[in-house]
Amino acid sequence: MRAQFGSLIRLRRHQLGISQEELAGRAGLHRTYVADIERGARNPTLISIEKLATAFNVSIASLFASLSAEAGAPLLPVAAPPEPVMDIVLVEDNAHDASLAQRAFQKARLANRVYVIASGEAALIHVFGRLEPAHPPAARTMLILLDLNLPGMSGQEVLKRLKSDARTRDIPVVVLTATQACRDALSCLEMGAEAFLVKPLDFIRLCEVTPQLNVSWALCGHAVQGA
């Protein structure tokens, strides 16, 4: 996979007639990093893939689609994401912040379904409803982005309920806060939240904490769906 991706990046760069140094400059990456990618010696992160797509002036989905077509072999699924696909549950009562997050997901061309839920009570109904036999195990198919300042039931209460139940404690939860210096966010980490991020939610910053979440993103050419 690394070798295939590297050869496709090199092919695209040659077609544009630019050097590794110029591509690295456009992408904001080190030339040696680009060289390692092209020779298949390094696994590119989602962040670096997005930067390379920007350098080529295409979306991530278009990058994979065009490169796959040129190479004559598929690299990543474009039309159909793998199963099961991780659903994103965004618990956010602020319509503006929710819209910004959805736009970030749309820009990244995620295939993951995004459910925007405006209250803690409704979020718990949604999550525990997924525990019914008709649904796959929730911990494998769900990521929760949880705002702390919710009307009614607070984000802390929602987190406590999720992490105290054996059926839901393994669902990764990222707490969303208004500022970096937030005592409540630190308390949430102690309660079992995997990470916290400062709003507005940005996909690149979310990718930075992805390794500790044990989740993967499904990329395709379709827009993210809100519900």
FENMO-V345623 format. One record per residue. N is the residue number from 1. RES is the residue in three letters. SS is DSSP state (H for helix, E for strand, C for the rest). PSI is psi in whole degrees, 0 to 359 (999 if undefined). D_FIRST is the distance of its C-alpha to the first C-alpha in Angstrom with 1 decimal. Layout:
N_RES_SS_PSI_D_FIRST / N_RES_SS_PSI_D_FIRST
This chain:
1_MET_C_315_0.0 / 2_ARG_H_316_3.8 / 3_ALA_H_320_5.5 / 4_GLN_H_314_5.1 / 5_PHE_H_317_6.1 / 6_GLY_H_317_8.5 / 7_SER_H_327_10.0 / 8_LEU_H_321_10.6 / 9_ILE_H_317_12.3 / 10_ARG_H_318_14.2 / 11_LEU_H_315_15.3 / 12_ARG_H_318_16.6 / 13_ARG_H_317_18.4 / 14_HIS_H_322_20.0 / 15_GLN_H_329_21.2 / 16_LEU_H_349_22.9 / 17_GLY_C_36_24.4 / 18_ILE_C_156_23.7 / 19_SER_C_168_22.9 / 20_GLN_H_321_20.4 / 21_GLU_H_319_23.4 / 22_GLU_H_319_24.4 / 23_LEU_H_317_21.0 / 24_ALA_H_320_21.1 / 25_GLY_H_317_24.6 / 26_ARG_H_323_24.0 / 27_ALA_H_350_21.2 / 28_GLY_C_32_23.3 / 29_LEU_C_162_20.7 / 30_HIS_C_145_21.4 / 31_ARG_H_321_20.8 / 32_THR_H_328_19.4 / 33_TYR_H_315_16.8 / 34_VAL_H_319_15.8 / 35_ALA_H_318_15.9 / 36_ASP_H_321_13.7 / 37_ILE_H_314_11.0 / 38_GLU_H_328_11.6 / 39_ARG_C_8_11.5 / 40_GLY_C_23_8.2 / 41_ALA_C_359_10.7 / 42_ARG_C_139_10.5 / 43_ASN_C_116_8.9 / 44_PRO_C_142_10.7 / 45_THR_C_166_13.2 / 46_LEU_H_325_14.5 / 47_ILE_H_315_17.4 / 48_SER_H_327_15.8 / 49_ILE_H_317_13.9 / 50_GLU_H_320_17.4 / 51_LYS_H_321_19.0 / 52_LEU_H_319_16.8 / 53_ALA_H_318_17.7 / 54_THR_H_320_21.3 / 55_ALA_H_326_21.3 / 56_PHE_C_357_20.4 / 57_ASN_C_41_23.0 / 58_VAL_C_164_21.0 / 59_SER_C_166_20.0 / 60_ILE_H_315_16.6 / 61_ALA_H_317_16.8 / 62_SER_H_324_18.1 / 63_LEU_H_309_15.5 / 64_PHE_H_319_12.7 / 65_ALA_H_313_15.3 / 66_SER_H_320_16.6 / 67_LEU_H_321_13.4 / 68_SER_H_320_12.2 / 69_ALA_H_319_15.8 / 70_GLU_H_324_16.0 / 71_ALA_H_343_13.1 / 72_GLY_C_15_14.4 / 73_ALA_C_140_11.3 / 74_PRO_C_142_10.3 / 75_LEU_C_306_7.4 / 76_LEU_C_152_9.2 / 77_PRO_C_132_12.7 / 78_VAL_C_312_15.4 / 79_ALA_C_328_18.6 / 80_ALA_C_112_18.3 / 81_PRO_C_157_16.8 / 82_PRO_C_158_16.0 / 83_GLU_C_147_19.1 / 84_PRO_C_148_20.8 / 85_VAL_C_131_20.4 / 86_MET_C_120_21.8 / 87_ASP_E_144_25.1 / 88_ILE_E_122_26.4 / 89_VAL_E_107_30.2 / 90_LEU_E_110_31.8 / 91_VAL_E_99_35.3 / 92_GLU_C_122_37.1 / 93_ASP_C_346_40.6 / 94_ASN_C_111_40.5 / 95_ALA_H_324_39.7 / 96_HIS_H_313_38.9 / 97_ASP_H_322_36.4 / 98_ALA_H_321_34.8 / 99_SER_H_319_34.6 / 100_LEU_H_318_32.9 / 101_ALA_H_316_30.2 / 102_GLN_H_322_29.6 / 103_ARG_H_321_29.4 / 104_ALA_H_319_26.7 / 105_PHE_H_321_24.6 / 106_GLN_H_319_25.4 / 107_LYS_H_324_24.4 / 108_ALA_C_353_20.9 / 109_ARG_C_53_20.6 / 110_LEU_E_141_20.2 / 111_ALA_C_344_20.4 / 112_ASN_C_136_22.0 / 113_ARG_C_142_25.8 / 114_VAL_E_122_28.1 / 115_TYR_E_119_31.5 / 116_VAL_E_120_34.0 / 117_ILE_E_132_36.9 / 118_ALA_C_359_40.0 / 119_SER_C_156_41.6 / 120_GLY_H_320_41.0 / 121_GLU_H_314_43.0 / 122_ALA_H_326_40.9 / 123_ALA_H_317_37.7 / 124_LEU_H_321_38.9 / 125_ILE_H_317_40.0 / 126_HIS_H_311_36.6 / 127_VAL_H_309_34.7 / 128_PHE_H_336_37.2 / 129_GLY_H_333_37.3 / 130_ARG_C_353_33.7 / 131_LEU_C_355_34.8 / 132_GLU_C_156_36.6 / 133_PRO_C_335_35.6 / 134_ALA_C_344_34.4 / 135_HIS_C_151_31.5 / 136_PRO_C_166_28.5 / 137_PRO_C_125_28.8 / 138_ALA_H_325_29.0 / 139_ALA_H_334_27.4 / 140_ARG_H_346_24.0 / 141_THR_H_20_24.3 / 142_MET_E_138_26.2 / 143_LEU_E_130_26.1 / 144_ILE_E_125_29.6 / 145_LEU_E_111_30.4 / 146_LEU_E_114_34.1 / 147_ASP_E_140_36.7 / 148_LEU_C_324_39.5 / 149_ASN_C_80_42.4 / 150_LEU_C_151_42.8 / 151_PRO_C_145_46.1 / 152_GLY_C_242_47.7 / 153_MET_C_124_45.4 / 154_SER_C_166_43.6 / 155_GLY_H_323_40.0 / 156_GLN_H_320_41.0 / 157_GLU_H_320_42.8 / 158_VAL_H_314_39.8 / 159_LEU_H_316_37.5 / 160_LYS_H_319_40.2 / 161_ARG_H_319_40.5 / 162_LEU_H_316_36.7 / 163_LYS_H_348_36.4 / 164_SER_C_355_39.6 / 165_ASP_C_126_38.6 / 166_ALA_C_333_36.6 / 167_ARG_C_338_35.0 / 168_THR_C_357_33.5 / 169_ARG_C_339_33.3 / 170_ASP_C_358_29.6 / 171_ILE_C_124_28.8 / 172_PRO_E_134_27.3 / 173_VAL_E_126_29.9 / 174_VAL_E_122_29.7 / 175_VAL_E_135_33.2 / 176_LEU_E_128_34.1 / 177_THR_E_164_37.0 / 178_ALA_C_331_39.1 / 179_THR_C_160_39.1 / 180_GLN_C_322_37.3 / 181_ALA_C_84_40.5 / 182_CYS_C_111_40.9 / 183_ARG_H_324_42.5 / 184_ASP_H_323_41.7 / 185_ALA_H_318_37.9 / 186_LEU_H_322_38.3 / 187_SER_H_323_40.3 / 188_CYS_H_324_37.6 / 189_LEU_H_321_35.1 / 190_GLU_H_331_37.7 / 191_MET_H_349_38.0 / 192_GLY_C_358_34.3 / 193_ALA_C_143_32.5 / 194_GLU_C_331_29.0 / 195_ALA_E_169_29.5 / 196_PHE_E_147_31.7 / 197_LEU_E_149_31.1 / 198_VAL_E_134_33.8 / 199_LYS_C_156_34.4 / 200_PRO_C_147_33.6 / 201_LEU_C_131_30.2 / 202_ASP_C_133_27.4 / 203_PHE_H_325_23.8 / 204_ILE_H_316_22.6 / 205_ARG_H_328_24.9 / 206_LEU_H_323_23.9 / 207_CYS_H_330_20.2 / 208_GLU_H_333_21.7 / 209_VAL_C_1_23.1 / 210_THR_H_318_20.1 / 211_PRO_H_323_19.2 / 212_GLN_H_352_22.7 / 213_LEU_H_343_22.8 / 214_ASN_C_43_20.1 / 215_VAL_C_163_19.0 / 216_SER_C_152_16.1 / 217_TRP_C_144_16.6 / 218_ALA_C_119_16.1 / 219_LEU_E_136_15.7 / 220_CYS_C_185_17.3 / 221_GLY_C_4_20.1 / 222_HIS_C_150_22.9 / 223_ALA_C_153_25.3 / 224_VAL_C_141_25.7 / 225_GLN_C_134_28.7 / 226_GLY_E_154_31.5 / 227_ALA_C_999_33.9
